[in-house]
């Protein structure tokens, strides 16, 4: 299909007022501040509009456009992004644009015709719907059998959906031509492990093999039983420690949740050595830097134990992200919802890009750890990569 034919066909479908929702993603420029744009129809003062939700790193911005003004805006988006996933009343469409704007168009008919909702104040559009019963969420006690989120589990449901958003963002970095290998260190009760498996395997149809690893034998046995009951054939749970797990030579995605202190660094180092394309890590307690800090200039802060502890934790994650950048990753520190441990938490998200650090980047890192008097465990683990 030629680009102009694709554009006209897509525009016509939207102008026919059959759009349910769409997402435009995969920015052509890595420096683009807009990560994706979501589209949905809304009715404002009796007039049909398309609402554009621009998703930045931490901010959402909205723009409402009448159909008569949509064409130039749609053209702008297709120049800016490479992928469109759109759902209409009777079909789902996936569009992929190459660097030279060659078009791959895939269309699938839906079994049941959807109804367009033009309400401006709809509930938040989670990737996992609040109105759908998911077998793994029912088994884990988050939902009732008819798909209602239990009152005391709304925070957990939000956390799971936030995590699924991170997984969705990582899709473009995962291989498409072979099975995807995923390891989850410190999987615990495995809410997020099951969510990851469900979203990638069932929602997205990827060929994946997932292993959850934890030290608690009883918890692992229970999770494995749930996986067996749900026929999650490519999901396994094993009792073990990060230090003792030597079964892999290459892994595509590594997830670590609340691995204490340098256990997080061990997992990050393993991920790098395995060549993981995606790393998602939520650290837990962090003591290494707290005991090393030696910077008289910071004594006004560090004389207070509580402030020293918080500063050390923030500096530790900053160091981790910077080391990952120095070994070829695009790394970011993001806010993650986790009501079981702290009201707010930090997630380290890293995608392997092969970026070679500049001399200036290396100098800035060395100056920072020198200022703190730090000798990071992760740096020692990855010295051959730095």
C-alpha positions, 0 to 999 in steps of 0.5 A: 500500500502506498503512503497516500492511500494509507493516509486517505483510508485511515482518515476516511475511517476516522471521519466515518465516526467509527473510531473507538480508540487509537495509539500513535507511537514509536517516535522517529526521533529519539529526542522527541519529548512526546512518547505517544499520542492516544486518540479517542472520539468525544462529543463537546457541546454537541459536536463530534471531536477527536481528542488527542492525548499527548503523553510526555515522560511525566505530563499529559496534554490534551487537544480536541479537534473537529473532524474538518480540521483533522487531516493536517494534524493526522499528517503531522502525527504520521510524519512524527511517529512510525506506528498506529494501532487503531480500533474501530467498530468492526475492525482493528488496524495496525500500521507500521511505517518504515524510515522511508515511509513504506507502509505495512497495513494489517487489518483484523475484523472484530467478532463483536461490533463495538459501540463508540463512547463519546462521553468526555469524562470516561473512566481512566483507560487502563490497558487492563480494563476495569470491566473485564474478568482476567483469570489471573487477577481472579485467582490472585484475589484482585477481582471477583469472578464477574470481573469487578475489582475488589474494594481493597484491591484498587491500589493493587489494580492501579499498580498492575496497570502502571507496570503493564504500561511499562511493559507496553512501552518496551514492546519495540525493544523485544525481538519479533523473530524468535521466542522472548526470554524473560526473568523476574528476580524476587517475584514474590506473590507474582502479581506483576509476573502474571500481569507481564505474562498475560499481557505479552502472551495473551493480549499481544500474542508473543512467543515468550518464556518467563521464569519467576525466581524467589527464595520463599518456597511456599510462595513459589509453589503456590504461584506455580500451581496457579500458572498450571491451573491457568494453563500458562505453559511458558511461565515457571516459578523456581526457588532460588537466589540471584547469586545462584541462578546460572541457567542462562546465557542470553536473556531479553528482559530482566525484571527485579522487584524489591531486591534488597541493597546490592541484590539489585546491583547483582541483578542489573549486572547479570542483565547487562552480561546477558545482553538484556534489551529491557531492564525494569528494576524497582529497588528496595532498601539501599545501604551500600552508599549510606556506609560509604558517603564521605563528602564534608560539603554535604555534612549539613545534610548528612548529619541527619540520619533520615536525610542521609538515608534518603539522599543515599537511596536517591544517589544510589539509583542515580548511579545505577542509571548512569552506569547503565547509560555508560554500558549502552543503555537508555536509562530513566528513573520513573515514579512507580505506584507501590502501595505495599512498601511505600506510597511512591517508589522509583523504577529504573527503566533501561533499554539497550541502544548500544550508545557509546558514552562520550568522554564528557559523560564518563568524566561527569560520572567519575566526578560524581562518585568522587564527590560522594566518596563512593565505590559502587558495587555495580561499577565493580561488577561491570568494570569490563564493560565500562 
